[in-house]
Amino acid sequence: MLTDAELDQLGAAAGDEFGTLLLQYMIRHHEGGIRMAQTLTDAGGAQESEAFQISQAITSDQSVEVSRMKSMLAD
């Protein structure tokens, strides 16, 4: 979640600045999802087959997206 100040900053940004901020915030958002999925797995909350599969899919998919967005920032 973005703070009100971060939302204001994003709303005021344009062009490359907007793209950079959006990528930075989305990376943070995805990394939070990865931590949540890993916490579920580590705590044993994903012992059910479906929960485990979802947790693994989130971790995998979001990790790929984070790598892709970091690459976009580096360009």
C-alpha angles and dihedrals in degrees: 000000000000122000119239089255091052091049089051091049091050091046092052095047124095138184118352092356090058092048092049094048092046092052092047092050093044091050089053090047093050092046088054090053091050091051091049093050092047091048090054091051095043093049092052093248091124096061091117110088095236094047091048092050092049092047091050092046092050092049093048098042096043092047090055091049092049091051091049093049092047088052090051090052091051093055 
